[in-house]
Amino acid sequence: MQQSEVFFPTCGPTPRMNRVQVVAYPDRRNGMRSCASDRKLAQVKRVLSYSRDGEGIESLDTDVVIRLDDDDFDGLSFGLALALADKRARFSMEAVSELTLCATGIINNKGKIGAVDRFPDKVALAITFLPKDSIFVYPQANRTDDANGLDRLAKGGVKLVCAEDLSYLVKLWEQPDRATNPESNRRWHPWGEFTFGVLVGVVIPVSIVFAYFTVFGS
């Protein structure tokens, strides 16, 4: 069992910082996506369908259980928080598991991140709630809606991340490795470079000369 939580601001009659928790069961792959809130179940399933688009079968069908601190809110701006919590729970990104992560954004088809309403109000909640070294993720489409508020967040030590697609946020749930990071494959050890130089400068020319005399010297 692996779990993750992501906060998200809601601006209903009583503005507050809410939270979504996702518990994943990597050993169960029946594709079950249950939610403790019946009134949010349909929205939750739609968000996860959009956010998991393009994943392999092994991760796509991992069972999860979703819980919300408070389901008494309208709108779909919690979608980005849910998508991130779901991916972090299933992929177990331990390196950032202790950081406070807050997100707002609407998840559309194929993981596209749509703008949210009342963005300045959501930023104001983040300013009040988020501690230093937190991460605040928001839609690129909202990046110019509250420049002053975002600046206050940044000056308070909160890392700001904006994106238009979930694929740009992969570092929030996966560690880069040699399979996905070609640059890491280019880091040769000095002895590897020396060996390659000897191979190109000495061994190959000598082999060519030897082959020439073997064929034509007899």
Backbone as ProteinMPNN parsed JSONL, in Angstrom:
{"seq_chain_A": "MQQSEVFFPTCGPTPRMNRVQVVAYPDRRNGMRSCASDRKLAQVKRVLSYSRDGEGIESLDTDVVIRLDDDDFDGLSFGLALALADKRARFSMEAVSELTLCATGIINNKGKIGAVDRFPDKVALAITFLPKDSIFVYPQANRTDDANGLDRLAKGGVKLVCAEDLSYLVKLWEQPDRATNPESNRRWHPWGEFTFGVLVGVVIPVSIVFAYFTVFGS", "coords_chain_A": {"N_chain_A": [[0.84, -1.194, 0.0], [0.595, 2.184, -0.884], [0.613, 5.696, -0.373], [-0.496, 9.076, -0.948], [-0.827, 12.637, -0.621], [-2.37, 15.656, -1.629], [-2.862, 19.114, -1.471], [-5.545, 21.427, -2.118], [-7.001, 24.544, -3.042], [-10.261, 25.748, -2.273], [-12.996, 27.798, -3.216], [-15.628, 28.283, -2.295], [-18.739, 29.032, -0.581], [-17.528, 29.031, 1.901], [-14.372, 29.682, 1.888], [-11.505, 27.613, 1.774], [-8.594, 25.585, 2.513], [-8.398, 22.577, 1.069], [-8.026, 18.964, 0.912], [-6.866, 16.13, -0.908], [-6.553, 12.682, -0.663], [-4.859, 9.806, -1.754], [-4.823, 6.368, -1.825], [-2.929, 3.736, -2.919], [-2.791, 0.43, -4.292], [-0.402, -1.443, -5.249], [-0.19, -4.186, -5.75], [-2.605, -4.971, -6.644], [-4.53, -5.128, -9.488], [-7.101, -4.45, -10.748], [-8.274, -2.336, -11.813], [-9.939, -0.805, -10.217], [-11.433, 2.124, -8.99], [-12.214, 3.733, -6.394], [-14.151, 5.998, -4.379], [-14.49, 7.737, -1.356], [-16.439, 9.607, -1.214], [-19.587, 9.655, -2.426], [-20.904, 11.58, -3.957], [-18.913, 12.726, -5.41], [-17.835, 10.779, -6.953], [-18.255, 10.236, -9.746], [-16.984, 12.457, -10.939], [-14.388, 12.084, -10.007], [-13.654, 9.645, -11.237], [-13.703, 10.453, -13.888], [-11.648, 12.382, -13.981], [-9.408, 10.762, -13.349], [-9.449, 9.051, -15.504], [-8.804, 10.786, -17.617], [-6.296, 11.735, -16.71], [-4.678, 9.472, -16.567], [-4.345, 8.716, -19.127], [-2.623, 7.196, -21.768], [-0.817, 5.776, -20.212], [0.999, 2.731, -19.357], [-0.316, -0.636, -19.186], [0.263, -1.86, -16.736], [0.464, 0.156, -14.762], [-1.825, 1.593, -15.27], [-4.065, 0.087, -14.467], [-3.876, -0.1, -11.71], [-5.304, -0.406, -8.523], [-7.047, 2.093, -6.645], [-7.953, 4.124, -3.808], [-9.808, 6.94, -3.005], [-9.889, 9.83, -0.978], [-11.475, 12.715, 0.318], [-10.966, 15.636, 2.258], [-13.116, 17.365, 2.611], [-16.075, 17.227, 0.878], [-17.845, 19.12, 0.095], [-17.987, 21.107, -2.15], [-18.009, 22.917, -5.252], [-17.34, 22.607, -8.796], [-14.395, 21.822, -10.824], [-11.772, 22.263, -10.235], [-10.203, 20.891, -8.506], [-9.111, 18.843, -9.845], [-6.406, 18.703, -10.841], [-4.938, 18.435, -8.481], [-5.905, 15.957, -7.592], [-5.045, 14.302, -9.719], [-2.243, 14.493, -9.477], [-1.847, 13.473, -6.873], [-2.754, 10.872, -7.252], [-0.89, 9.858, -9.149], [1.507, 10.118, -7.713], [1.028, 8.417, -5.565], [0.822, 5.925, -6.831], [3.232, 5.682, -8.247], [5.076, 6.11, -6.304], [6.914, 8.32, -5.412], [9.379, 8.88, -3.537], [11.273, 10.82, -2.961], [10.108, 13.363, -2.823], [8.067, 13.08, -1.1], [7.686, 14.118, 1.453], [7.311, 16.788, 1.175], [5.096, 19.619, 1.177], [2.542, 19.708, -1.05], [0.602, 21.584, -3.229], [-2.093, 22.146, -5.417], [-3.918, 23.484, -8.19], [-6.235, 23.253, -10.806], [-7.883, 22.327, -13.843], [-8.403, 19.131, -15.134], [-8.317, 18.038, -18.344], [-9.169, 16.218, -21.378], [-6.703, 13.793, -22.308], [-4.851, 14.614, -20.413], [-4.506, 17.394, -20.409], [-4.154, 20.61, -18.917], [-6.448, 22.781, -17.658], [-7.524, 26.238, -17.26], [-8.501, 27.824, -14.132], [-11.315, 29.23, -12.341], [-11.572, 32.241, -10.35], [-8.905, 32.571, -9.623], [-7.06, 34.426, -8.27], [-8.194, 34.375, -5.67], [-7.696, 31.755, -4.932], [-4.931, 31.745, -4.922], [-4.531, 33.514, -2.808], [-5.406, 31.948, -0.652], [-3.408, 30.011, -0.738], [-1.191, 31.561, -0.058], [-1.784, 32.132, 2.595], [-1.872, 29.594, 3.747], [0.26, 27.806, 2.912], [3.425, 26.501, 3.904], [6.919, 27.478, 4.044], [9.054, 26.251, 1.447], [7.153, 24.691, 0.247], [5.31, 23.391, -2.614], [3.634, 24.902, -5.242], [1.359, 24.244, -7.675], [0.027, 25.195, -10.775], [-2.23, 26.146, -13.482], [-0.825, 26.954, -16.653], [-2.307, 28.669, -18.139], [-3.334, 30.435, -16.3], [-1.281, 32.04, -15.496], [-0.842, 34.788, -15.708], [-2.822, 35.959, -14.263], [-2.7, 36.753, -11.609], [-0.215, 38.21, -10.836], [1.028, 39.619, -8.733], [0.202, 38.208, -6.439], [1.334, 35.665, -6.918], [3.99, 36.392, -6.882], [4.287, 37.107, -4.194], [3.923, 34.597, -3.033], [6.214, 33.268, -4.015], [8.249, 34.813, -2.851], [7.825, 34.112, -0.276], [8.998, 31.692, -0.077], [7.857, 29.58, -1.413], [7.804, 27.196, -3.944], [7.042, 27.744, -7.295], [5.187, 26.227, -9.858], [4.141, 25.995, -13.105], [2.046, 24.656, -15.673], [0.848, 23.304, -18.797], [0.171, 20.811, -19.382], [0.007, 17.517, -18.101], [2.253, 15.969, -18.618], [4.44, 17.626, -18.387], [4.956, 17.705, -15.752], [6.183, 15.505, -14.731], [8.405, 15.131, -13.078], [7.461, 15.456, -10.558], [6.516, 13.078, -9.698], [8.049, 10.94, -10.629], [11.33, 9.511, -10.66], [14.052, 10.527, -12.65], [15.705, 8.305, -14.91], [18.197, 6.278, -16.555], [16.875, 5.238, -18.694], [14.942, 7.088, -19.37], [16.247, 9.453, -19.47], [18.335, 10.577, -21.624], [20.649, 12.106, -21.371], [21.977, 11.179, -19.13], [23.162, 8.895, -20.009], [25.36, 9.773, -21.296], [27.388, 10.356, -19.632], [30.409, 9.528, -19.252], [32.907, 7.539, -17.709], [36.276, 8.615, -17.017], [38.156, 6.565, -17.585], [36.768, 5.103, -19.408], [36.718, 6.821, -21.599], [39.447, 6.892, -22.161], [39.933, 4.228, -22.877], [38.331, 4.051, -25.15], [39.7, 5.838, -26.805], [42.157, 4.521, -27.189], [41.208, 2.292, -28.524], [40.209, 3.373, -30.946], [42.453, 4.779, -31.913], [44.644, 2.996, -31.997], [44.169, 0.101, -31.858], [42.214, -0.484, -33.887], [43.418, 0.572, -36.346], [45.753, -1.073, -36.448], [44.598, -3.584, -36.699], [43.432, -3.358, -39.207], [45.692, -3.097, -40.884], [46.931, -5.585, -40.399], [44.994, -7.298, -41.435], [45.111, -6.591, -44.112], [47.696, -7.393, -44.988], [47.421, -10.084, -44.525], [45.561, -10.866, -46.413], [46.579, -9.908, -48.897], [49.285, -10.248, -48.806], [50.247, -12.79, -49.162]], "CA_chain_A": [[0.0, 0.0, 0.0], [1.315, 3.453, -0.967], [-0.352, 6.779, -0.333], [-0.016, 10.437, -1.159], [-1.848, 13.656, -0.434], [-2.118, 16.946, -2.264], [-3.831, 20.118, -1.052], [-6.1, 22.265, -3.177], [-7.863, 25.609, -2.495], [-11.64, 25.837, -2.759], [-13.499, 29.151, -2.985], [-17.086, 28.271, -2.199], [-19.258, 29.932, 0.464], [-16.503, 29.102, 2.947], [-13.068, 29.383, 1.284], [-10.642, 26.831, 2.653], [-7.625, 24.709, 1.887], [-8.889, 21.211, 1.131], [-6.986, 17.967, 0.674], [-7.242, 14.847, -1.476], [-5.628, 11.594, -0.34], [-4.998, 8.627, -2.608], [-4.144, 5.149, -1.372], [-2.775, 2.828, -4.057], [-2.455, -0.959, -3.972], [0.345, -1.893, -6.436], [-0.328, -5.62, -5.993], [-3.955, -5.223, -7.159], [-4.695, -4.463, -10.786], [-8.44, -4.693, -11.275], [-8.78, -1.083, -12.35], [-10.956, -0.234, -9.339], [-11.168, 3.492, -8.553], [-13.319, 4.036, -5.488], [-14.057, 7.272, -3.677], [-15.303, 7.748, -0.137], [-17.552, 10.533, -1.444], [-20.437, 9.221, -3.53], [-21.283, 12.716, -4.801], [-17.769, 13.106, -6.241], [-17.301, 9.59, -7.592], [-18.255, 10.372, -11.206], [-15.941, 13.416, -11.292], [-13.097, 11.449, -9.72], [-13.362, 8.665, -12.28], [-13.414, 11.153, -15.133], [-10.31, 12.968, -13.852], [-8.398, 9.715, -13.435], [-9.443, 8.562, -16.88], [-8.045, 11.756, -18.405], [-4.915, 11.899, -16.25], [-3.907, 8.241, -16.796], [-4.315, 8.441, -20.559], [-1.297, 6.94, -22.308], [0.007, 4.941, -19.334], [1.028, 1.302, -19.634], [-1.361, -1.409, -18.517], [0.645, -2.202, -15.371], [0.123, 1.263, -13.867], [-3.174, 2.058, -15.577], [-5.083, -0.691, -13.766], [-3.638, -0.164, -10.274], [-6.465, -0.006, -7.728], [-6.85, 3.215, -5.739], [-9.069, 4.625, -3.002], [-9.66, 8.396, -2.898], [-10.61, 10.472, 0.124], [-11.438, 14.169, 0.368], [-11.253, 16.17, 3.589], [-14.465, 17.934, 2.569], [-16.577, 17.123, -0.501], [-18.865, 20.149, -0.095], [-17.503, 22.18, -3.013], [-18.404, 22.765, -6.645], [-16.274, 22.849, -9.751], [-13.447, 20.751, -11.129], [-10.402, 22.745, -10.073], [-9.456, 19.936, -7.685], [-8.648, 17.763, -10.716], [-4.948, 18.61, -10.902], [-4.486, 17.885, -7.194], [-6.233, 14.533, -7.608], [-4.176, 13.621, -10.682], [-0.898, 14.411, -8.913], [-1.875, 12.548, -5.74], [-2.903, 9.532, -7.82], [0.371, 9.426, -9.75], [2.52, 9.995, -6.659], [0.733, 7.211, -4.786], [1.083, 4.711, -7.623], [4.628, 5.599, -8.661], [5.87, 6.175, -5.08], [8.021, 9.263, -5.524], [9.78, 9.072, -2.15], [12.142, 11.982, -2.803], [9.349, 14.568, -2.524], [6.868, 12.673, -0.366], [7.531, 14.887, 2.677], [7.021, 18.175, 0.845], [3.701, 19.991, 1.038], [2.22, 19.968, -2.443], [-0.721, 22.169, -3.421], [-2.33, 22.307, -6.848], [-5.242, 23.848, -8.675], [-6.271, 23.146, -12.255], [-8.873, 21.393, -14.378], [-7.814, 18.121, -16.006], [-9.113, 17.76, -19.529], [-8.784, 15.029, -22.135], [-5.275, 13.549, -22.551], [-4.004, 15.231, -19.4], [-4.333, 18.834, -20.568], [-4.501, 21.333, -17.7], [-7.225, 23.964, -17.994], [-7.559, 27.357, -16.312], [-9.515, 27.781, -13.076], [-11.942, 30.495, -11.977], [-11.216, 32.838, -9.05], [-7.499, 32.231, -9.361], [-6.476, 35.238, -7.19], [-8.675, 33.893, -4.368], [-6.993, 30.509, -4.649], [-3.555, 32.124, -4.574], [-4.594, 34.095, -1.466], [-5.452, 30.822, 0.29], [-2.075, 29.398, -0.73], [-0.311, 32.451, 0.704], [-2.117, 31.986, 4.013], [-1.736, 28.231, 4.253], [1.444, 27.014, 2.563], [4.68, 26.833, 4.577], [8.114, 27.614, 3.216], [9.52, 25.039, 0.755], [6.048, 23.977, -0.384], [5.226, 23.515, -4.068], [2.306, 25.303, -5.7], [1.25, 23.931, -9.097], [-1.162, 25.859, -11.312], [-2.277, 26.111, -14.943], [-0.113, 27.992, -17.386], [-3.301, 29.629, -18.617], [-3.615, 31.396, -15.226], [-0.003, 32.593, -15.014], [-0.86, 36.255, -15.672], [-4.061, 36.395, -13.6], [-2.411, 37.34, -10.294], [1.247, 38.28, -10.762], [1.431, 40.068, -7.397], [0.006, 37.105, -5.496], [2.344, 34.642, -7.185], [5.266, 36.941, -6.418], [4.287, 36.973, -2.729], [4.16, 33.183, -2.743], [7.613, 32.957, -4.296], [9.076, 35.472, -1.843], [7.621, 33.385, 0.977], [9.728, 30.427, -0.116], [7.077, 28.537, -2.082], [8.229, 26.962, -5.328], [5.922, 27.844, -8.225], [5.295, 25.386, -11.048], [2.949, 26.084, -13.95], [2.124, 23.733, -16.801], [-0.368, 23.163, -19.586], [-0.016, 19.388, -19.651], [0.576, 16.712, -17.018], [3.552, 15.412, -18.987], [5.479, 18.557, -17.968], [5.088, 17.623, -14.294], [6.592, 14.142, -14.407], [9.394, 15.136, -12.002], [6.773, 15.46, -9.264], [6.185, 11.717, -9.253], [8.982, 9.931, -11.097], [12.744, 9.812, -10.69], [14.641, 10.267, -13.964], [16.694, 7.239, -14.952], [18.912, 6.225, -17.82], [15.959, 4.897, -19.778], [14.151, 8.247, -19.762], [17.113, 10.614, -19.503], [19.472, 10.264, -22.472], [21.857, 12.801, -20.955], [22.7, 10.385, -18.142], [23.94, 7.886, -20.709], [26.527, 10.39, -21.888], [28.369, 10.611, -18.588], [31.394, 8.452, -19.297], [34.028, 7.562, -16.782], [37.507, 8.917, -17.748], [38.8, 5.353, -18.102], [36.023, 4.711, -20.605], [37.186, 7.657, -22.689], [40.802, 6.452, -22.504], [39.823, 2.953, -23.592], [37.795, 4.334, -26.48], [40.766, 6.449, -27.585], [43.1, 3.47, -27.568], [40.558, 1.432, -29.513], [40.133, 4.071, -32.226], [43.751, 5.237, -32.394], [45.683, 1.967, -32.098], [43.724, -1.26, -32.118], [41.542, -0.6, -35.175], [44.378, 0.664, -37.457], [46.618, -2.256, -36.482], [43.791, -4.697, -37.204], [43.257, -3.162, -40.649], [46.977, -3.427, -41.526], [47.138, -7.031, -40.302], [44.075, -7.95, -42.363], [45.572, -6.311, -45.464], [48.811, -8.274, -45.309], [46.953, -11.483, -44.516], [44.861, -11.153, -47.67], [47.336, -9.591, -50.104], [50.718, -10.479, -48.668], [50.638, -14.161, -49.411]], "C_chain_A": [[0.877, 1.247, 0.0], [0.287, 4.577, -0.99], [0.306, 8.139, -0.519], [-1.168, 11.392, -0.919], [-1.405, 14.956, -1.09], [-3.229, 17.901, -1.831], [-4.35, 20.887, -2.269], [-7.033, 23.301, -2.551], [-9.26, 25.564, -3.097], [-12.218, 27.181, -2.336], [-15.018, 29.198, -3.003], [-17.555, 29.275, -1.17], [-18.276, 30.104, 1.617], [-15.165, 28.718, 2.338], [-12.172, 28.64, 2.267], [-9.622, 26.059, 1.831], [-8.07, 23.271, 2.128], [-7.744, 20.239, 0.858], [-7.579, 16.699, 0.074], [-6.143, 13.843, -1.137], [-5.917, 10.412, -1.258], [-4.175, 7.494, -2.013], [-4.116, 4.179, -2.546], [-2.338, 1.448, -3.575], [-1.747, -1.579, -5.182], [0.194, -3.377, -6.753], [-1.722, -5.982, -6.505], [-4.171, -4.437, -8.433], [-6.034, -4.857, -11.417], [-9.04, -3.427, -11.873], [-9.838, -0.434, -11.497], [-10.531, 1.151, -8.861], [-12.34, 3.924, -7.691], [-13.066, 5.351, -4.765], [-14.992, 7.244, -2.479], [-16.502, 8.674, -0.27], [-18.356, 10.08, -2.652], [-20.744, 10.374, -4.49], [-20.141, 13.164, -5.715], [-17.236, 11.939, -7.077], [-17.203, 9.738, -9.111], [-17.157, 11.338, -11.661], [-14.553, 12.816, -11.099], [-12.71, 10.474, -10.83], [-13.031, 9.335, -13.603], [-12.013, 11.763, -15.105], [-9.233, 11.905, -14.012], [-8.325, 9.112, -14.834], [-8.628, 9.479, -17.775], [-6.569, 11.763, -18.015], [-4.052, 10.662, -16.476], [-3.794, 7.88, -18.276], [-2.878, 8.267, -21.046], [-0.39, 6.106, -21.427], [-0.023, 3.484, -19.784], [0.019, 0.563, -18.786], [-1.032, -1.694, -17.062], [0.27, -1.099, -14.377], [-1.316, 1.722, -14.057], [-4.23, 1.373, -14.728], [-4.839, -0.832, -12.266], [-4.841, 0.363, -9.495], [-6.116, 1.161, -6.796], [-8.136, 3.522, -4.975], [-8.807, 6.102, -2.748], [-10.501, 8.932, -1.757], [-10.422, 11.984, 0.027], [-11.716, 14.623, 1.788], [-12.686, 16.683, 3.663], [-14.951, 17.891, 1.128], [-17.64, 18.173, -0.818], [-18.285, 21.336, -0.872], [-17.954, 21.877, -4.435], [-17.188, 22.962, -7.546], [-15.301, 21.687, -9.857], [-11.998, 21.176, -10.945], [-9.559, 21.847, -9.167], [-8.801, 18.853, -8.549], [-7.144, 17.6, -10.762], [-4.381, 18.033, -9.612], [-4.735, 16.382, -7.14], [-5.288, 13.769, -8.535], [-2.765, 13.453, -10.12], [-0.836, 13.438, -7.738], [-1.956, 11.103, -6.223], [-1.581, 9.023, -8.385], [1.453, 9.234, -8.686], [2.291, 8.741, -5.821], [1.114, 5.948, -5.549], [2.547, 4.554, -8.007], [5.599, 5.782, -7.504], [7.112, 7.038, -5.232], [8.479, 9.658, -4.136], [10.567, 10.358, -1.938], [11.381, 13.249, -2.446], [8.132, 14.267, -1.654], [6.628, 13.511, 0.884], [7.215, 16.357, 2.406], [5.516, 18.408, 0.789], [3.459, 20.385, -0.411], [0.784, 20.467, -2.535], [-0.908, 22.413, -4.906], [-3.762, 22.746, -7.129], [-5.21, 23.832, -10.2], [-7.303, 22.117, -12.681], [-8.189, 20.428, -15.328], [-8.789, 17.806, -17.137], [-8.581, 16.525, -20.245], [-7.284, 14.997, -22.417], [-4.362, 14.329, -21.62], [-3.732, 16.707, -19.568], [-4.848, 19.547, -19.314], [-5.181, 22.645, -18.063], [-7.23, 24.994, -16.885], [-8.685, 27.197, -15.297], [-10.096, 29.177, -12.862], [-11.43, 30.952, -10.616], [-9.773, 32.499, -8.652], [-6.865, 33.102, -8.275], [-6.926, 34.794, -5.797], [-7.967, 32.612, -3.962], [-5.535, 30.779, -4.255], [-3.515, 32.71, -3.158], [-4.649, 33.003, -0.398], [-4.092, 30.153, 0.386], [-1.102, 30.242, 0.076], [-0.529, 32.265, 2.199], [-1.712, 30.627, 4.566], [-0.348, 27.617, 4.065], [2.694, 27.466, 3.312], [5.817, 26.976, 3.572], [8.529, 26.252, 2.659], [8.377, 24.172, 0.228], [6.146, 24.147, -1.905], [3.789, 23.86, -4.431], [2.258, 25.121, -7.216], [-0.055, 24.52, -9.627], [-1.115, 25.862, -12.84], [-1.482, 27.249, -15.586], [-1.073, 29.071, -17.869], [-3.653, 30.683, -17.568], [-2.385, 32.206, -14.811], [0.009, 34.122, -14.928], [-2.066, 36.81, -14.911], [-3.827, 37.041, -12.239], [-0.9, 37.365, -10.083], [1.722, 38.681, -9.37], [1.306, 38.952, -6.371], [1.045, 36.015, -5.677], [3.718, 35.103, -6.723], [5.377, 36.837, -4.9], [4.535, 35.528, -2.316], [5.633, 32.835, -2.905], [8.535, 33.574, -3.239], [8.928, 34.808, -0.477], [8.279, 32.014, 0.981], [8.975, 29.275, -0.739], [7.548, 28.41, -3.529], [7.005, 26.954, -6.237], [6.188, 27.008, -9.469], [4.01, 25.543, -11.849], [3.137, 25.192, -15.166], [0.801, 23.714, -17.541], [-0.711, 21.713, -19.855], [0.639, 18.602, -18.519], [1.963, 16.178, -17.344], [4.704, 16.323, -18.577], [5.774, 18.447, -16.467], [5.635, 16.287, -13.827], [7.597, 14.086, -13.26], [8.747, 15.145, -10.616], [6.4, 14.056, -8.805], [7.162, 10.651, -9.732], [10.41, 10.426, -11.034], [13.267, 9.58, -12.095], [15.654, 9.144, -13.895], [17.319, 7.208, -16.343], [17.981, 5.916, -18.979], [15.208, 6.123, -20.283], [14.989, 9.51, -19.873], [18.359, 10.316, -20.323], [20.756, 10.939, -22.026], [22.669, 11.968, -19.974], [23.543, 9.311, -18.801], [25.222, 8.446, -21.304], [27.61, 10.684, -20.87], [29.347, 9.438, -18.516], [32.406, 8.628, -18.187], [35.289, 7.869, -17.578], [38.196, 7.691, -18.326], [38.081, 4.854, -19.339], [36.467, 5.52, -21.807], [38.579, 7.24, -23.144], [40.768, 5.173, -23.318], [39.319, 3.165, -25.004], [38.866, 4.947, -27.383], [41.783, 5.441, -28.063], [42.515, 2.601, -28.667], [40.564, 2.08, -30.889], [41.512, 4.372, -32.799], [44.78, 4.154, -32.633], [45.136, 0.629, -32.575], [43.113, -1.392, -33.508], [42.514, -0.442, -36.343], [45.278, -0.553, -37.582], [45.864, -3.447, -37.057], [43.613, -4.584, -38.711], [44.525, -3.54, -41.407], [47.206, -4.931, -41.526], [46.256, -7.768, -41.3], [44.543, -7.744, -43.788], [46.697, -7.27, -45.875], [48.422, -9.746, -45.313], [46.324, -11.836, -45.838], [45.778, -10.988, -48.888], [48.824, -9.918, -50.02], [51.175, -11.885, -48.983], [50.885, -14.423, -50.882]], "O_chain_A": [[1.805, 1.352, 0.802], [-0.791, 4.424, -1.564], [1.5, 8.316, -0.279], [-2.336, 11.011, -1.002], [-0.223, 15.3, -1.099], [-4.403, 17.532, -1.828], [-3.683, 20.982, -3.3], [-7.78, 22.977, -1.628], [-9.415, 25.363, -4.302], [-11.96, 27.651, -1.228], [-15.616, 30.056, -3.652], [-16.867, 30.26, -0.902], [-18.196, 31.168, 2.231], [-14.846, 27.531, 2.275], [-12.092, 28.995, 3.443], [-9.766, 25.9, 0.619], [-8.11, 22.81, 3.269], [-6.616, 20.662, 0.601], [-8.648, 16.245, 0.482], [-4.956, 14.123, -1.305], [-7.072, 10.066, -1.504], [-2.986, 7.647, -1.736], [-5.161, 3.839, -3.101], [-1.615, 1.316, -2.588], [-2.397, -2.171, -6.043], [0.421, -3.793, -7.889], [-2.003, -7.151, -6.772], [-4.012, -3.216, -8.453], [-6.087, -5.501, -12.465], [-10.164, -3.436, -12.375], [-10.58, 0.414, -11.991], [-9.41, 1.334, -8.386], [-13.343, 4.423, -8.2], [-11.923, 5.762, -4.568], [-16.133, 6.791, -2.572], [-17.474, 8.545, 0.475], [-17.861, 10.116, -3.778], [-20.835, 10.166, -5.7], [-20.367, 13.894, -6.68], [-16.277, 12.108, -7.831], [-16.176, 9.399, -9.699], [-16.475, 11.078, -12.652], [-13.658, 13.015, -11.921], [-11.573, 10.48, -11.302], [-12.185, 8.852, -14.355], [-11.276, 11.674, -16.086], [-8.253, 12.116, -14.728], [-7.253, 8.71, -15.287], [-7.846, 9.009, -18.602], [-5.694, 11.793, -18.881], [-2.829, 10.772, -16.568], [-3.212, 6.854, -18.628], [-2.018, 9.102, -20.764], [0.711, 5.754, -21.849], [-0.935, 3.053, -20.49], [-0.449, 1.085, -17.774], [-1.935, -1.765, -16.229], [-0.19, -1.391, -13.274], [-1.953, 2.188, -13.112], [-5.195, 2.013, -14.31], [-5.53, -1.61, -11.608], [-5.338, 1.454, -9.777], [-5.024, 1.207, -6.231], [-9.242, 3.224, -5.427], [-7.714, 6.479, -2.325], [-11.659, 8.553, -1.58], [-9.34, 12.466, -0.307], [-12.592, 14.076, 2.458], [-13.383, 16.464, 4.653], [-14.309, 18.459, 0.244], [-18.266, 18.124, -1.877], [-18.113, 22.425, -0.325], [-18.242, 20.73, -4.779], [-16.139, 23.426, -7.099], [-15.365, 20.716, -9.103], [-11.091, 20.513, -11.449], [-8.344, 22.021, -9.073], [-8.028, 18.039, -8.044], [-6.645, 16.475, -10.726], [-3.448, 17.231, -9.646], [-3.876, 15.623, -6.693], [-4.787, 12.705, -8.171], [-2.158, 12.392, -10.27], [0.115, 12.667, -7.619], [-1.304, 10.218, -5.668], [-1.194, 7.883, -8.128], [2.23, 8.282, -8.759], [3.246, 8.08, -5.412], [1.666, 5.012, -4.972], [3.055, 3.436, -8.087], [6.808, 5.632, -7.68], [8.234, 6.534, -5.184], [8.02, 10.668, -3.601], [10.533, 10.93, -0.848], [11.954, 14.14, -1.818], [7.26, 15.121, -1.494], [5.49, 13.615, 1.341], [6.882, 17.093, 3.335], [4.753, 17.521, 0.407], [4.105, 21.295, -0.931], [-0.134, 19.854, -1.991], [0.025, 22.843, -5.585], [-4.688, 22.414, -6.389], [-4.269, 24.337, -10.812], [-7.564, 21.152, -11.963], [-7.47, 20.853, -16.233], [-9.919, 17.371, -16.913], [-7.654, 15.871, -19.769], [-6.672, 16.02, -22.723], [-3.236, 14.667, -21.983], [-2.818, 17.236, -18.936], [-5.85, 19.14, -18.726], [-4.579, 23.515, -18.692], [-6.977, 24.679, -15.723], [-9.687, 26.531, -15.558], [-9.45, 30.181, -13.163], [-10.919, 30.153, -9.831], [-9.482, 32.185, -7.497], [-6.176, 32.558, -7.413], [-6.14, 34.83, -4.85], [-7.671, 32.405, -2.785], [-4.986, 30.123, -3.37], [-2.585, 32.442, -2.398], [-4.007, 33.123, 0.645], [-3.667, 29.768, 1.475], [-0.277, 29.704, 0.814], [0.426, 32.243, 2.976], [-1.265, 30.518, 5.708], [0.164, 26.97, 4.979], [2.999, 28.657, 3.358], [5.676, 26.632, 2.398], [8.372, 25.227, 3.323], [8.607, 23.039, -0.194], [6.947, 24.932, -2.41], [2.848, 23.202, -3.988], [3.014, 25.757, -7.95], [-1.11, 24.367, -9.012], [-0.063, 25.606, -13.425], [-1.487, 28.376, -15.091], [-0.702, 30.238, -17.992], [-4.215, 31.723, -17.911], [-2.457, 32.983, -13.859], [0.784, 34.691, -14.159], [-2.297, 38.019, -14.923], [-4.672, 37.801, -11.765], [-0.371, 36.628, -9.251], [2.714, 38.143, -8.877], [2.19, 38.766, -5.535], [1.58, 35.496, -4.698], [4.516, 34.305, -6.23], [6.443, 36.515, -4.377], [5.269, 35.265, -1.363], [6.228, 32.189, -2.042], [9.485, 32.935, -2.789], [9.806, 34.932, 0.377], [8.133, 31.258, 1.941], [9.389, 28.122, -0.62], [7.671, 29.405, -4.242], [6.039, 26.236, -5.975], [7.267, 27.069, -10.058], [2.921, 25.263, -11.348], [4.259, 24.996, -15.633], [-0.239, 24.064, -16.984], [-1.734, 21.405, -20.467], [1.705, 18.98, -18.034], [2.767, 15.956, -16.439], [5.833, 15.855, -18.431], [6.739, 19.035, -15.979], [5.556, 15.97, -12.64], [7.64, 13.092, -12.536], [9.411, 14.872, -9.617], [6.011, 13.861, -7.654], [7.088, 9.521, -9.25], [10.69, 11.592, -11.31], [12.968, 8.546, -12.692], [16.392, 9.041, -12.916], [16.991, 8.03, -17.198], [18.26, 6.288, -20.119], [14.872, 6.209, -21.464], [14.49, 10.539, -20.327], [19.353, 9.845, -19.771], [21.844, 10.416, -22.269], [23.898, 12.03, -19.971], [24.532, 8.859, -18.225], [26.076, 7.691, -21.767], [28.659, 11.218, -21.229], [29.114, 8.472, -17.791], [32.714, 9.749, -17.782], [35.39, 7.431, -18.724], [38.757, 7.748, -19.421], [38.695, 4.252, -20.221], [36.585, 4.985, -22.909], [38.874, 7.228, -24.339], [41.474, 5.039, -24.317], [39.809, 2.545, -25.947], [38.943, 4.629, -28.57], [42.225, 5.493, -29.21], [43.205, 2.217, -29.611], [40.883, 1.429, -31.884], [41.734, 4.244, -34.003], [45.715, 4.366, -33.405], [45.592, 0.09, -33.583], [43.456, -2.319, -34.242], [42.456, -1.248, -37.271], [45.542, -1.02, -38.689], [46.429, -4.233, -37.818], [43.637, -5.592, -39.418], [44.464, -4.211, -42.437], [47.629, -5.495, -42.535], [46.689, -8.73, -41.935], [44.389, -8.646, -44.611], [46.662, -7.872, -46.948], [49.023, -10.554, -46.02], [46.503, -12.942, -46.347], [45.763, -11.816, -49.799], [49.538, -9.873, -51.022], [52.376, -12.143, -49.063], [51.226, -15.543, -51.261]]}, "name": "protein", "num_of_chains": 1, "seq": "MQQSEVFFPTCGPTPRMNRVQVVAYPDRRNGMRSCASDRKLAQVKRVLSYSRDGEGIESLDTDVVIRLDDDDFDGLSFGLALALADKRARFSMEAVSELTLCATGIINNKGKIGAVDRFPDKVALAITFLPKDSIFVYPQANRTDDANGLDRLAKGGVKLVCAEDLSYLVKLWEQPDRATNPESNRRWHPWGEFTFGVLVGVVIPVSIVFAYFTVFGS"}
